[in-house]
Amino acid sequence: MTGYVPRQTRVHKSLLEIQTLAGVERRLAIFNWTLAAVFVLGAGMVSYLAVAFILHAFLRWITRKDPYLRLIYIRYNRQADEYDPWPHATQKQNRRPHGFGRGHLC
């Protein structure tokens, strides 16, 4: 009888990376150019194209620096309600997670 051989599955690198359009995270790029289309086609503000290109270059620089920055910021905003490191004298219920001083004021 042979020993246990774990199953191996190939995972393509493209499935693990952030999807980008022209170097910017997909959702941010679509939002930027949709907003540009609204301003240019709807309101006739052709000068907004320069703002859209500058914003796209800035978003590309941020994505190149850290592609997960938006996801980290969203996670941080959701966790802000979970852990407040500063004690409050009038707090009725301590919402700190277990292991972070739950039940203690300091």
Residue pairs with C-beta under 8 A, 6 or more apart in sequence:
17 67
18 25
18 26
18 63
18 67
18 68
19 25
19 26
20 26
20 29
20 63
20 67
21 29
21 30
22 29
22 56
22 60
23 60
23 63
23 64
24 32
24 56
24 59
24 60
24 63
25 59
25 63
25 67
25 70
27 70
28 59
28 63
28 70
29 56
29 59
32 52
32 55
32 56
32 59
33 52
33 56
35 52
36 48
36 49
36 51
36 52
39 45
39 48
40 46
40 48
40 49
62 69
63 69
66 72
81 95
82 95
82 96
82 97
83 95
83 96
83 97
83 100
84 95
84 96
87 104
87 105
87 106
88 105
89 105
91 105
94 101
94 102
94 103
94 104
94 105
96 102
